[in-house]
Amino acid sequence: MLKQGLELKQTQKLSPLQIQTIKLIELPTQELEQRIRKELEENPVLDENVSNDREDEDDGPREVSLSDYKEDDSIPSYKLRVNNYGKDERPQYNTFSVKESFTQSLMDQLGFRNLTEHQHAVAAFIIGSLDDDGYLRRSIESLVDDLAFRAGIETNEQEVLEMLKIIQDFDPAGVGARDLRECLLLQIKPMKQTPEVVNATRILKDYFTEFTNKHFQKIITRMGISEEALKAAMAKILKLNPSPGGQIDDSYNDQAQQIVPDFVLTLENGELKLTMPRFSIPELRVNKKYADILLEAANSSEREKKEAATFVKKKLDSAKWFVEAIKQRHNTLESTMKAIIDYQHDYFMDGDESHLKPMVLKDIAERTGFDISTISRVVNSKYIETHFGIYSLKYFFSEGLENQDGEEVSTRELKKALQECVDNEDKHHPLTDDQLVSVMSSKGYKVARRTIAKYRDQLNIPKARLRKEL
């Protein structure tokens, strides 16, 4: 049996201004600059005001309210000229750079080798197969197959190995290794053959399992060396780099980039002062020619002029929403950052991690009155330059646990305390997880054993057995 009925549903539809604002809030400073340049190119109504001086009435844009037009009373008022916070046309930024692309560095070195076009193609494919740490985690056989099926290059295992050996001579040392043992051996091979280097090489070649499991007495006995000789060899090995690819960053689509901080925090006479660096966004204004078209067409009955006026109105509305969205973005970012600084005031005074309080997105949302989703968009991909370094806004957010006094402490503070416990332990008798629970408890931190194990893994701290030293 079919039933018919009416159902009322309440739905929220975002306005064009809200949509614009949401999109702009997510953008870091540099991408915002690019977005505004794009809008200037696509919307003929918007002009770049290259001068900050007040223009004469005859030359400059007219201060006109669109609500004055009789053609359509629903058109919102719009000031044709908008100043984008600031006097300087080209401000100076404090920036920090992302390093050269790992892949590009290897390809540059490959270009200096005297290889045939075929050999170069094989070697380039191998370079493209390395992981972020600089290792080749795939078998030579699978590379031969992939070269044939994916790149249309006929080769064999011997040639792939020959090209791999060439890549393994590249900087950084250890690149192109197929496992940790080979990586360390590649780095120690070119060293001067001193007694400790000879012993280190032998340990890596013949006693690598014993070395990784820290069975030091077995190595001493089997190699017939003293404890001092083993320590000297170990010192050489521990200076080697297990992740050669990590020296060069492949972030930002394999290109060198600069990150411009969205905020600058300074400490002046004991007071924290927040500023937002002025970006190289032009002062926006409405093109006088299009304003004249709209003025002329307002009371005209000519069809073509009416159509032109409709087009200009649409572009003017778009320009109005865009400029207003830029203002709202600025205000939203500023309010959010001020709330974060207020919440973490003690930390921002000196940069001491122990002063960093537990803070989640909800905490800042409640202080600002913004939605959690808005705070998330503000925090994403934004940076602040402080008097103690440049940080991603995400860095200041962390959950918390209670200490023995019932006070909430951040997970970052707990991890710092755990790291200090491990750093200060007796390396001949490293602390087990149960012992770390007791030590942390004596410091006032109430942490379960499983939490210790989780934080230890996150901090890349090995188990007690693997931290043991001679």
C-alpha positions in Angstrom: 0.0 0.0 0.0 1.5 3.4 -1.1 1.3 6.4 1.2 1.8 9.9 0.2 2.8 12.7 2.6 4.7 15.9 3.0 8.0 16.0 4.9 9.8 19.2 5.9 13.6 19.1 6.0 15.8 21.9 7.2 18.9 22.2 5.1 21.7 24.8 5.2 22.9 26.2 1.9 26.3 27.9 1.9 26.4 31.4 0.3 29.0 32.1 -2.4 30.8 34.3 0.2 31.0 31.4 2.7 32.2 29.0 0.0 34.9 31.5 -1.1 36.0 32.1 2.6 36.3 28.3 3.3 38.5 27.8 0.3 40.7 30.8 1.1 41.1 29.9 4.8 42.8 26.6 3.8 45.4 28.3 1.7 48.9 29.1 3.1 50.3 32.6 2.3 52.1 31.7 -0.9 49.1 29.8 -2.4 46.8 32.7 -1.4 49.0 35.1 -3.4 48.8 32.7 -6.5 45.0 32.5 -6.0 44.6 36.2 -6.0 46.8 36.6 -9.1 44.6 34.0 -10.8 41.4 35.9 -9.9 42.9 39.1 -11.3 43.5 37.4 -14.6 40.1 35.8 -14.8 37.9 38.7 -13.5 38.2 41.8 -15.8 36.4 43.9 -13.2 39.2 43.5 -10.7 42.3 45.7 -11.2 45.6 45.8 -9.5 46.2 49.2 -7.9 50.0 49.6 -8.3 50.1 52.8 -6.3 49.2 53.4 -2.7 48.7 57.1 -3.3 45.2 58.6 -3.5 44.3 59.0 -7.1 42.6 62.0 -8.7 38.9 61.7 -9.3 39.3 61.8 -13.0 41.9 59.0 -13.1 40.9 56.7 -10.3 38.0 54.4 -9.7 34.8 56.0 -8.5 33.5 55.3 -5.0 30.2 54.0 -6.2 27.6 51.9 -4.3 25.9 49.4 -6.5 22.7 49.9 -4.5 22.3 53.2 -6.3 21.5 51.5 -9.5 17.7 51.5 -10.4 18.1 48.5 -12.7 18.1 46.0 -9.8 17.5 47.0 -6.2 18.7 43.6 -5.0 22.3 44.3 -6.0 24.3 44.6 -2.7 26.4 47.8 -2.1 30.0 47.4 -2.9 32.9 49.8 -2.4 34.9 49.7 -5.6 38.2 50.1 -4.0 39.7 47.8 -1.4 42.9 48.2 0.5 44.7 44.9 1.4 46.3 45.7 4.7 49.6 47.4 4.4 51.7 50.0 2.8 54.7 48.1 1.5 54.4 46.9 -2.1 57.0 44.2 -1.7 57.5 43.1 2.0 60.4 41.2 3.2 59.8 37.6 4.3 61.7 35.4 6.7 61.6 32.1 4.9 63.0 28.6 5.3 63.8 26.3 2.4 63.0 22.7 1.6 66.0 20.9 0.4 66.8 19.8 -3.2 64.8 16.8 -4.5 66.5 13.5 -3.7 65.6 12.0 -7.1 66.8 15.1 -9.0 70.1 15.1 -7.1 70.8 11.5 -8.2 69.7 12.3 -11.8 72.1 15.2 -11.9 74.9 12.9 -10.9 73.8 10.4 -13.5 74.2 13.0 -16.2 77.9 13.2 -15.5 78.5 9.5 -16.2 79.6 8.4 -19.7 76.7 6.1 -20.5 74.8 5.0 -23.6 71.2 6.2 -24.0 70.1 2.7 -23.1 72.2 2.5 -20.0 71.0 5.9 -18.9 67.4 4.8 -19.2 68.0 1.7 -17.1 69.8 3.7 -14.4 67.1 6.3 -14.4 64.5 3.6 -13.9 66.4 2.3 -10.9 66.7 5.7 -9.4 62.9 6.1 -9.7 62.5 2.8 -7.9 64.4 3.9 -4.8 62.3 4.5 -1.6 62.4 7.7 0.5 65.3 6.4 2.6 67.4 5.8 -0.6 67.0 2.0 -0.6 66.2 -0.4 -3.4 63.7 -2.6 -1.8 62.9 -4.6 -4.9 64.6 -7.6 -6.4 66.8 -7.3 -9.5 64.6 -9.8 -11.3 61.4 -7.7 -10.7 63.2 -4.6 -12.0 64.1 -6.4 -15.3 60.5 -7.4 -15.7 59.2 -3.9 -15.0 61.7 -2.3 -17.3 60.3 -4.5 -20.1 56.6 -4.2 -19.3 56.4 -0.6 -18.1 59.2 1.2 -19.9 59.6 -1.0 -23.0 63.4 -1.4 -22.2 64.9 -4.8 -22.8 67.7 -5.6 -20.4 69.0 -8.4 -18.1 69.9 -8.8 -14.4 73.7 -8.3 -15.1 73.1 -4.9 -16.7 70.7 -3.8 -14.0 73.4 -4.8 -11.4 76.0 -2.9 -13.3 73.9 0.3 -13.3 73.0 -0.2 -9.6 76.8 -0.3 -8.8 77.2 3.0 -10.5 74.3 4.5 -8.5 75.8 3.2 -5.3 78.9 5.4 -5.9 76.7 8.5 -5.9 76.2 10.9 -3.0 74.9 10.6 -0.4 77.0 7.5 0.5 74.9 4.4 1.0 72.3 5.2 -1.6 71.0 2.3 -3.7 71.6 -0.3 -1.0 69.2 -3.2 -0.8 69.3 -3.6 3.0 70.8 -1.9 6.0 74.0 -4.1 6.0 74.8 -3.2 2.4 74.0 0.5 3.2 76.6 0.6 6.0 79.2 -1.3 4.1 78.9 1.1 1.2 79.6 4.0 3.5 82.6 2.4 5.3 84.2 1.0 2.1 85.9 4.3 1.0 87.3 5.1 4.5 90.9 4.8 5.3 91.6 1.2 6.4 92.6 1.9 10.0 92.3 -1.0 12.6 88.9 0.2 13.8 87.6 0.5 10.2 88.9 -3.0 9.3 87.2 -4.4 12.4 83.9 -2.5 11.7 83.9 -3.9 8.1 84.4 -7.4 9.4 81.6 -7.0 12.0 79.2 -5.8 9.3 80.2 -8.5 6.8 80.4 -11.6 9.1 78.7 -10.7 12.4 75.8 -8.4 11.4 73.2 -10.5 13.2 75.2 -10.5 16.4 75.7 -6.8 16.0 72.0 -5.9 15.6 71.1 -8.1 18.6 73.9 -6.5 20.7 75.5 -9.9 21.5 78.8 -8.1 22.1 80.5 -10.9 24.0 80.0 -13.3 21.0 81.6 -10.8 18.7 84.6 -10.4 21.0 85.1 -14.1 21.3 84.7 -15.0 17.7 86.8 -12.1 16.3 89.4 -12.5 19.0 89.5 -8.8 19.8 89.5 -6.8 23.0 86.5 -4.9 24.4 88.3 -1.6 23.6 88.8 -2.7 20.0 85.1 -3.5 19.7 84.1 -0.1 21.2 86.3 1.6 18.6 84.8 -0.3 15.8 81.3 0.3 17.1 81.9 4.0 17.3 82.7 4.0 13.6 79.6 2.1 12.7 77.3 4.3 14.8 78.5 7.4 12.9 77.2 5.9 9.7 73.8 7.0 8.3 71.1 4.3 8.1 68.8 6.5 5.9 70.9 8.3 3.2 67.8 9.4 1.3 66.6 11.3 4.4 69.3 13.9 3.9 67.5 15.3 0.9 63.8 16.1 1.1 61.4 15.0 -1.6 58.5 17.1 -0.2 56.6 19.6 -2.3 56.5 17.6 -5.6 60.3 17.2 -5.9 61.0 20.9 -6.1 62.9 23.3 -3.9 60.3 25.4 -2.2 60.1 28.2 0.4 57.6 28.4 3.1 56.5 31.8 4.2 55.3 32.0 7.8 51.7 33.1 8.0 52.3 34.7 11.5 55.2 36.3 13.3 55.4 36.3 17.1 57.9 38.5 18.8 58.7 39.1 22.5 59.0 42.8 23.2 59.6 44.1 26.7 58.1 40.9 28.1 55.0 41.2 26.0 54.0 38.8 23.1 53.2 40.7 19.9 51.5 38.9 17.0 51.7 40.2 13.4 50.7 38.7 10.1 53.4 39.4 7.4 52.1 41.5 4.6 52.1 39.5 1.5 52.7 40.7 -2.0 49.0 40.8 -2.8 48.1 43.9 -4.9 45.6 46.4 -3.7 42.4 45.5 -5.4 40.0 47.9 -7.1 37.2 47.8 -9.7 38.2 48.8 -13.2 36.7 52.3 -13.9 35.8 51.2 -17.5 33.4 48.5 -16.2 31.9 50.8 -13.5 31.1 53.3 -16.3 29.4 50.6 -18.4 27.2 49.8 -15.4 26.4 53.4 -14.8 25.6 54.1 -18.4 23.4 51.0 -18.7 21.5 51.5 -15.5 18.6 53.4 -17.1 19.1 52.2 -20.7 16.5 50.2 -22.6 19.0 49.0 -25.2 19.2 45.2 -25.1 23.0 45.0 -25.7 23.7 47.5 -23.0 21.4 45.6 -20.6 23.3 42.4 -21.4 26.6 44.1 -20.8 25.4 45.5 -17.5 24.2 42.0 -16.5 27.7 40.6 -17.3 29.4 43.4 -15.4 27.1 42.9 -12.4 27.9 39.2 -12.2 31.6 40.0 -12.3 31.2 42.7 -9.7 29.3 40.4 -7.4 32.1 37.8 -7.8 34.7 40.5 -7.1 32.8 41.6 -4.0 32.6 38.1 -2.6 36.3 37.4 -3.3 37.5 40.6 -1.6 35.2 40.1 1.4 36.4 36.5 1.7 40.0 37.7 1.8 39.0 40.0 4.7 37.2 37.2 6.5 40.2 34.9 6.0 42.5 37.5 7.6 40.2 38.0 10.6 39.6 34.3 11.1 43.3 33.4 11.0 44.2 36.3 13.3 41.5 35.4 15.9 42.5 31.7 15.8 46.2 32.4 16.3 45.5 34.9 19.1 43.4 32.2 20.9 46.2 29.7 20.5 48.8 32.1 21.9 46.5 33.0 24.8 45.9 29.3 25.6 49.7 28.4 25.4 50.9 31.7 26.8 53.6 30.3 29.1 55.0 28.1 26.3 55.2 31.0 23.8 57.1 33.1 26.4 60.2 30.8 26.3 59.6 27.9 24.0 60.0 25.3 26.8 58.1 22.2 25.7 57.2 21.4 29.4 55.0 24.5 29.3 53.0 23.2 26.4 49.5 22.4 27.7 47.2 19.7 26.2 45.2 21.4 23.5 42.7 20.0 20.9 40.8 21.8 18.1 37.7 22.0 20.3 39.5 24.1 22.9 40.3 26.8 20.3 36.8 26.5 18.7 35.2 27.3 22.0 37.4 30.3 22.6 36.9 31.8 19.1 33.3 30.7 18.5 34.3 29.1 15.2 33.4 25.6 14.1 36.0 22.9 14.7 36.2 22.4 11.0 37.1 26.0 10.6 39.9 25.7 13.2 41.2 22.6 11.4 41.4 24.6 8.1 43.2 27.4 9.8 45.8 25.1 11.4 46.4 23.1 8.2 49.6 24.0 6.3 50.1 27.2 8.3 53.3 28.2 10.0 54.4 30.7 12.7 57.8 32.3 13.2 58.6 32.8 16.9 61.6 34.1 18.7 62.7 30.5 19.3 62.0 29.0 15.8 59.5 28.4 13.0 56.7 25.9 13.7 53.7 24.3 12.0 50.5 25.3 13.9 49.7 21.5 14.2 52.7 21.3 16.5 50.9 23.1 19.3 48.0 20.6 19.4 48.3 17.4 21.5 46.0 15.4 23.8 46.8 15.0 27.5 46.9 12.6 30.4 46.5 13.3 34.1 49.5 13.4 36.4 49.4 12.1 40.0 48.1 15.4 41.2 45.1 15.1 38.9 46.5 17.9 36.6 46.4 17.3 32.9 49.7 17.3 31.1 50.3 17.1 27.3 51.5 13.9 25.6 54.4 15.9 24.3 55.5 16.7 27.9 55.2 13.0 28.7 57.3 12.0 25.7 59.9 14.5 26.6 60.1 13.2 30.2 60.3 9.6 28.8 63.2 10.6 26.5 65.0 12.2 29.4 64.7 9.0 31.4 66.2 6.9 28.6 68.9 9.5 27.9 70.0 9.4 31.6 69.8 5.7 32.1 72.8 3.4 32.7 73.5 2.1 29.2 75.1 -1.0 30.7 71.8 -1.8 32.3 69.1 0.0 30.3 65.6 0.4 31.9 62.8 -2.0 30.9 59.3 -0.7 30.2 58.2 -1.7 33.7 61.2 0.1 35.2 60.4 3.2 33.1 56.8 3.2 34.5 58.3 3.4 38.0 60.8 6.1 37.1 58.0 8.2 35.4 55.8 7.7 38.5 58.6 9.0 40.7 58.6 12.1 38.4 54.9 12.6 39.0 53.6 11.0 35.8 50.9 8.4 36.0 51.5 6.2 32.9 50.6 2.6 32.1 53.2 0.2 30.7 51.4 -0.1 27.4 51.5 3.7 27.1 55.3 3.6 27.8 55.7 1.0 25.0 53.5 3.1 22.6 55.4 6.4 23.3 58.8 4.6 23.1 57.9 3.3 19.6 56.8 6.8 18.5 60.1 8.2 19.7 62.0 5.4 17.9 63.5 4.2 21.2 64.4 0.5 21.0 63.6 -2.0 23.7 65.9 -2.2 26.7 67.9 -5.1 25.3 68.7 -3.3 22.1 69.8 -0.1 24.0 72.5 -2.0 25.9 76.1 -0.7 25.5 79.5 -2.1 26.4 
